[in-house]
Amino acid sequence: MELRSQNFQAFGPAHPNAPCAQCGHTLFGPDWSERLDDCRIRHLWCCTACDYQFETLVCYPVAKAQPD
């Protein structure tokens, strides 16, 4: 049996990555992450190329309650 998602691209990358805000070097994962609440996650990034540190904030939409 083979499982495949038809909407794989809709989910985005499995692991966060970002360009350095200072030099543009690709960073493949945050050094630290913090869940602030059900809708927000803060990531701390540290660039190995230029030692710049910065934060990003990921915001998800509020989940709507489904009727019973």
CNS distance restraints for C-alpha pairs under 8 A (distance, minus, plus):
assign (resid   7 and name CA) (resid  11 and name CA) 7.29 0.50 0.50
assign (resid   8 and name CA) (resid  12 and name CA) 7.39 0.50 0.50
assign (resid   9 and name CA) (resid  13 and name CA) 7.95 0.50 0.50
assign (resid  15 and name CA) (resid  28 and name CA) 7.66 0.50 0.50
assign (resid  15 and name CA) (resid  29 and name CA) 6.82 0.50 0.50
assign (resid  16 and name CA) (resid  28 and name CA) 6.70 0.50 0.50
assign (resid  16 and name CA) (resid  29 and name CA) 5.57 0.50 0.50
assign (resid  16 and name CA) (resid  30 and name CA) 7.35 0.50 0.50
assign (resid  17 and name CA) (resid  26 and name CA) 7.19 0.50 0.50
assign (resid  17 and name CA) (resid  27 and name CA) 5.50 0.50 0.50
assign (resid  17 and name CA) (resid  28 and name CA) 4.44 0.50 0.50
assign (resid  17 and name CA) (resid  29 and name CA) 5.18 0.50 0.50
assign (resid  17 and name CA) (resid  30 and name CA) 7.41 0.50 0.50
assign (resid  18 and name CA) (resid  26 and name CA) 5.92 0.50 0.50
assign (resid  18 and name CA) (resid  27 and name CA) 5.27 0.50 0.50
assign (resid  18 and name CA) (resid  28 and name CA) 6.71 0.50 0.50
assign (resid  18 and name CA) (resid  29 and name CA) 7.59 0.50 0.50
assign (resid  19 and name CA) (resid  23 and name CA) 7.99 0.50 0.50
assign (resid  19 and name CA) (resid  24 and name CA) 4.86 0.50 0.50
assign (resid  19 and name CA) (resid  25 and name CA) 5.39 0.50 0.50
assign (resid  19 and name CA) (resid  26 and name CA) 4.41 0.50 0.50
assign (resid  19 and name CA) (resid  27 and name CA) 5.71 0.50 0.50
assign (resid  20 and name CA) (resid  24 and name CA) 4.43 0.50 0.50
assign (resid  20 and name CA) (resid  25 and name CA) 5.16 0.50 0.50
assign (resid  20 and name CA) (resid  26 and name CA) 6.25 0.50 0.50
assign (resid  20 and name CA) (resid  27 and name CA) 6.57 0.50 0.50
assign (resid  20 and name CA) (resid  47 and name CA) 6.18 0.50 0.50
assign (resid  20 and name CA) (resid  52 and name CA) 7.56 0.50 0.50
assign (resid  21 and name CA) (resid  52 and name CA) 7.88 0.50 0.50
assign (resid  21 and name CA) (resid  54 and name CA) 7.29 0.50 0.50
assign (resid  22 and name CA) (resid  50 and name CA) 7.78 0.50 0.50
assign (resid  22 and name CA) (resid  52 and name CA) 6.56 0.50 0.50
assign (resid  23 and name CA) (resid  49 and name CA) 7.91 0.50 0.50
assign (resid  23 and name CA) (resid  50 and name CA) 6.98 0.50 0.50
assign (resid  25 and name CA) (resid  47 and name CA) 7.33 0.50 0.50
assign (resid  25 and name CA) (resid  49 and name CA) 6.82 0.50 0.50
assign (resid  27 and name CA) (resid  45 and name CA) 7.70 0.50 0.50
assign (resid  27 and name CA) (resid  47 and name CA) 6.72 0.50 0.50
assign (resid  29 and name CA) (resid  45 and name CA) 7.51 0.50 0.50
assign (resid  30 and name CA) (resid  43 and name CA) 5.81 0.50 0.50
assign (resid  30 and name CA) (resid  44 and name CA) 5.56 0.50 0.50
assign (resid  30 and name CA) (resid  45 and name CA) 4.71 0.50 0.50
assign (resid  30 and name CA) (resid  46 and name CA) 7.26 0.50 0.50
assign (resid  31 and name CA) (resid  43 and name CA) 7.53 0.50 0.50
assign (resid  31 and name CA) (resid  44 and name CA) 5.75 0.50 0.50
assign (resid  31 and name CA) (resid  45 and name CA) 5.50 0.50 0.50
assign (resid  31 and name CA) (resid  46 and name CA) 6.50 0.50 0.50
assign (resid  32 and name CA) (resid  43 and name CA) 5.82 0.50 0.50
assign (resid  32 and name CA) (resid  44 and name CA) 5.13 0.50 0.50
assign (resid  32 and name CA) (resid  45 and name CA) 7.19 0.50 0.50
assign (resid  33 and name CA) (resid  41 and name CA) 6.87 0.50 0.50
assign (resid  33 and name CA) (resid  42 and name CA) 5.60 0.50 0.50
assign (resid  33 and name CA) (resid  43 and name CA) 4.39 0.50 0.50
assign (resid  33 and name CA) (resid  44 and name CA) 6.22 0.50 0.50
assign (resid  34 and name CA) (resid  41 and name CA) 5.63 0.50 0.50
assign (resid  34 and name CA) (resid  42 and name CA) 5.18 0.50 0.50
assign (resid  34 and name CA) (resid  43 and name CA) 6.51 0.50 0.50
assign (resid  35 and name CA) (resid  40 and name CA) 6.25 0.50 0.50
assign (resid  35 and name CA) (resid  41 and name CA) 4.47 0.50 0.50
assign (resid  35 and name CA) (resid  42 and name CA) 6.44 0.50 0.50
assign (resid  36 and name CA) (resid  40 and name CA) 5.46 0.50 0.50
assign (resid  36 and name CA) (resid  41 and name CA) 5.62 0.50 0.50
assign (resid  36 and name CA) (resid  42 and name CA) 7.01 0.50 0.50
assign (resid  37 and name CA) (resid  41 and name CA) 7.35 0.50 0.50
assign (resid  38 and name CA) (resid  62 and name CA) 7.76 0.50 0.50
assign (resid  39 and name CA) (resid  59 and name CA) 5.53 0.50 0.50
assign (resid  39 and name CA) (resid  60 and name CA) 4.77 0.50 0.50
assign (resid  39 and name CA) (resid  61 and name CA) 6.33 0.50 0.50
assign (resid  39 and name CA) (resid  62 and name CA) 6.26 0.50 0.50
assign (resid  40 and name CA) (resid  57 and name CA) 6.80 0.50 0.50
assign (resid  40 and name CA) (resid  58 and name CA) 5.55 0.50 0.50
assign (resid  40 and name CA) (resid  59 and name CA) 4.58 0.50 0.50
assign (resid  40 and name CA) (resid  60 and name CA) 6.29 0.50 0.50
assign (resid  41 and name CA) (resid  57 and name CA) 5.80 0.50 0.50
assign (resid  41 and name CA) (resid  58 and name CA) 5.15 0.50 0.50
assign (resid  41 and name CA) (resid  59 and name CA) 6.70 0.50 0.50
assign (resid  42 and name CA) (resid  55 and name CA) 6.79 0.50 0.50
assign (resid  42 and name CA) (resid  56 and name CA) 5.76 0.50 0.50
assign (resid  42 and name CA) (resid  57 and name CA) 4.52 0.50 0.50
assign (resid  42 and name CA) (resid  58 and name CA) 6.30 0.50 0.50
assign (resid  43 and name CA) (resid  55 and name CA) 5.47 0.50 0.50
assign (resid  43 and name CA) (resid  56 and name CA) 5.24 0.50 0.50
assign (resid  43 and name CA) (resid  57 and name CA) 6.37 0.50 0.50
assign (resid  43 and name CA) (resid  58 and name CA) 7.97 0.50 0.50
assign (resid  44 and name CA) (resid  53 and name CA) 7.19 0.50 0.50
assign (resid  44 and name CA) (resid  54 and name CA) 5.94 0.50 0.50
assign (resid  44 and name CA) (resid  55 and name CA) 4.55 0.50 0.50
assign (resid  44 and name CA) (resid  56 and name CA) 6.72 0.50 0.50
assign (resid  45 and name CA) (resid  53 and name CA) 5.57 0.50 0.50
assign (resid  45 and name CA) (resid  54 and name CA) 5.38 0.50 0.50
assign (resid  45 and name CA) (resid  55 and name CA) 6.00 0.50 0.50
assign (resid  45 and name CA) (resid  56 and name CA) 7.86 0.50 0.50
assign (resid  46 and name CA) (resid  51 and name CA) 6.14 0.50 0.50
assign (resid  46 and name CA) (resid  52 and name CA) 5.80 0.50 0.50
assign (resid  46 and name CA) (resid  53 and name CA) 4.46 0.50 0.50
assign (resid  46 and name CA) (resid  54 and name CA) 6.75 0.50 0.50
assign (resid  47 and name CA) (resid  51 and name CA) 4.89 0.50 0.50
assign (resid  47 and name CA) (resid  52 and name CA) 5.32 0.50 0.50
assign (resid  47 and name CA) (resid  53 and name CA) 6.42 0.50 0.50
assign (resid  48 and name CA) (resid  52 and name CA) 7.99 0.50 0.50
